[in-house]
Amino acid sequence: MARRGGSGLLSGDIDGDDNRDRVTIRLAPSARASCGFFLVVETRRKTFAERLPQSYKPPQDLPVREWPWPEPYVALIVRLSPVGSQVVVARWHGASVAGVSLHGIVDGRLKQLAFSPKENSDELTLYGSLGTGVTSVRCRSGRPLTVLGKGPASASGTRWRFDRTDYRLIAGRFVRFSKRTTVAPEADVAKVSRRWRLDVEPFTGCAVARGRRL
């Protein structure tokens, strides 16, 4: 499998043995995009690989060598558990948003980490716009993952809704254990945004290594 420079190369202790592992995206040029991109983690004992299906307006499934859109890349390595780290992969980008998935080694396999309860998907859509809503992620090393959201609570934009959802990483799943909502008038939006740290780069506080910016 080949590796392109834009796919990223990061290192961190993914398997929890206190040694740094090599994390990359590899691709099979002749394979279809639904099965031709791979997340690869090379440890001292073993090499792990997981498919990263990419798609655009199914059933369109182009060969990887003809894929005209940005390819997935390794964006960060984060520490969200007491042992080992997790990989944040940038899967797609829009005008003002970025879609990411999180991956880790669970029961001897590299796999995408699911969210429970599952909402729209097991990916996170970060950033956004004032009109449609903004999403970010806050975290601390080895502690729960907090997903923050901000969006208009009224058609006139005079009131804004802030959502905070906290997840614990348990057996390869982000399990929700609390959710809180606050509605604020427009005059208090900036103050609440600062207090909730919505203006901070996603995953600040638990990032072990950073690649290309999301």
C-alpha positions in Angstrom: 0.0 0.0 0.0 1.2 3.5 -0.8 1.4 6.6 1.4 1.0 10.1 0.1 2.6 13.1 1.9 -0.7 14.8 2.6 -2.1 11.9 4.5 -0.1 12.7 7.6 2.4 10.8 9.7 2.2 11.0 13.5 3.5 9.0 16.4 2.1 8.2 19.8 1.5 5.3 22.2 -1.7 3.8 20.7 -1.5 0.3 22.1 -0.6 1.4 25.7 2.8 -0.3 26.0 4.6 3.1 26.7 6.3 3.0 23.3 5.6 5.4 20.4 3.7 3.9 17.5 3.7 5.1 13.9 0.3 6.2 12.5 -0.3 6.8 8.8 -3.0 6.7 6.1 -2.2 4.2 3.3 -4.1 3.7 0.1 -4.5 1.1 -2.7 -4.7 3.1 -5.9 -6.5 0.4 -7.9 -9.2 -0.2 -5.3 -12.5 1.6 -5.0 -12.7 4.5 -2.6 -15.1 2.5 -0.4 -12.3 0.0 0.4 -9.1 1.6 -0.8 -8.1 3.9 2.1 -6.6 2.5 5.3 -5.6 3.7 8.7 -2.4 1.9 9.7 -0.8 1.8 13.2 2.7 0.2 13.4 3.6 -0.9 16.9 6.7 -2.8 18.1 4.8 -6.0 18.1 2.3 -5.8 15.3 0.9 -3.7 12.5 -2.8 -2.9 12.6 -4.9 -1.7 9.7 -8.5 -0.6 9.3 -10.4 0.4 6.2 -11.6 4.0 5.9 -14.6 3.9 3.5 -14.9 7.1 1.5 -17.9 8.0 -0.6 -19.6 10.8 -2.5 -23.2 10.7 -3.6 -23.6 6.8 -3.6 -23.6 4.6 -5.5 -20.7 6.5 -7.1 -17.5 4.6 -6.0 -14.5 5.8 -7.9 -11.1 4.1 -7.9 -8.7 5.7 -5.4 -6.4 6.9 -8.2 -9.4 8.8 -9.7 -10.6 10.2 -6.4 -10.9 14.0 -7.0 -11.7 15.1 -3.4 -9.5 15.6 -0.4 -8.3 12.3 1.0 -8.6 11.3 4.7 -5.6 12.3 6.8 -4.3 11.8 10.3 -5.2 15.0 12.1 -4.3 14.2 15.8 -3.4 11.7 18.4 -5.4 12.2 21.6 -5.4 10.6 25.0 -8.9 9.8 26.1 -8.3 6.7 28.2 -6.0 5.8 31.1 -4.0 3.4 28.9 -3.2 4.0 25.2 -4.2 6.8 22.9 -6.7 7.4 20.1 -6.4 8.6 16.5 -8.5 11.4 15.0 -8.9 11.1 11.3 -10.2 13.9 9.1 -12.7 12.2 6.8 -14.2 15.1 4.8 -14.4 18.9 4.6 -17.1 21.3 3.7 -17.2 25.1 3.3 -17.1 25.7 7.1 -17.2 22.2 8.6 -14.9 19.2 9.0 -15.9 15.6 9.6 -13.7 13.4 11.8 -13.8 9.9 13.2 -11.9 8.5 16.2 -10.1 5.2 16.2 -8.3 3.0 18.8 -7.2 -0.5 19.5 -9.9 -2.5 21.1 -9.7 -6.3 21.9 -6.6 -6.6 19.7 -8.1 -4.8 16.7 -7.9 -1.3 15.3 -11.4 0.0 14.9 -13.5 3.1 14.7 -14.9 4.1 18.1 -18.7 4.4 18.1 -20.9 6.8 20.1 -23.7 5.5 22.3 -26.5 6.4 22.0 -25.8 6.8 18.3 -27.0 10.1 17.0 -26.7 10.9 13.3 -23.4 9.0 12.8 -20.3 7.8 14.6 -18.4 10.8 13.1 -18.2 14.3 14.6 -18.9 17.3 12.5 -16.8 20.2 13.8 -16.8 23.9 13.3 -19.8 25.3 11.4 -21.4 28.7 11.0 -23.4 31.1 13.1 -26.5 30.5 11.0 -26.5 26.6 11.1 -24.6 26.0 14.4 -21.1 25.5 15.7 -19.7 22.3 17.2 -16.4 21.8 19.0 -14.7 19.2 21.3 -13.2 19.8 24.7 -11.1 17.2 26.6 -8.4 16.6 29.2 -5.8 13.8 29.1 -7.3 10.5 30.2 -10.7 12.1 31.0 -14.1 12.2 29.4 -14.8 13.7 25.9 -17.1 16.8 25.9 -18.9 17.7 22.7 -20.1 21.3 22.7 -22.7 22.8 20.4 -24.0 26.3 19.7 -26.9 27.3 17.5 -29.8 29.8 17.2 -32.7 28.9 19.5 -35.1 31.3 17.8 -35.7 32.2 14.2 -34.9 35.8 14.9 -31.5 34.9 16.4 -32.3 36.8 19.6 -31.7 33.6 21.7 -29.0 31.0 21.4 -28.9 27.4 22.5 -25.7 25.8 24.0 -25.5 22.0 24.4 -22.9 20.1 26.3 -22.7 16.3 26.1 -20.1 14.3 28.0 -18.9 10.8 27.0 -16.7 8.2 28.7 -14.7 5.8 26.5 -15.8 2.3 27.7 -14.9 -0.9 25.8 -14.4 0.9 22.5 -17.5 3.1 22.7 -18.1 6.7 23.7 -20.9 6.3 26.2 -23.0 9.4 27.0 -23.3 10.0 30.8 -24.6 13.6 30.9 -26.2 16.2 28.7 -26.9 19.8 29.5 -28.6 22.6 27.6 -28.4 26.4 28.2 -30.4 29.0 26.4 -28.9 32.5 26.4 -29.9 35.9 25.0 -27.9 37.3 22.1 -26.1 39.8 24.4 -24.6 36.9 26.4 -23.5 34.7 23.5 -19.9 35.8 23.5 -19.6 35.4 27.3 -21.1 31.9 27.3 -19.0 30.9 24.3 -15.8 31.9 26.2 -16.9 30.1 29.4 -17.6 26.9 27.4 -14.4 27.4 25.4 -16.1 27.1 22.1 -13.4 29.3 20.5 -10.6 26.9 21.5 -9.1 24.5 18.8 -10.9 21.1 19.0 -9.2 18.5 21.2 -7.0 21.1 23.0 -6.3 19.6 26.4 -5.9 15.9 25.3 -3.8 16.2 22.1 -0.6 14.1 22.2 0.4 15.0 18.6 -1.1 17.3 15.9 -0.8 17.0 12.1 -2.5 19.2 9.5 -5.1 21.5 11.0 -8.7 20.4 10.7 
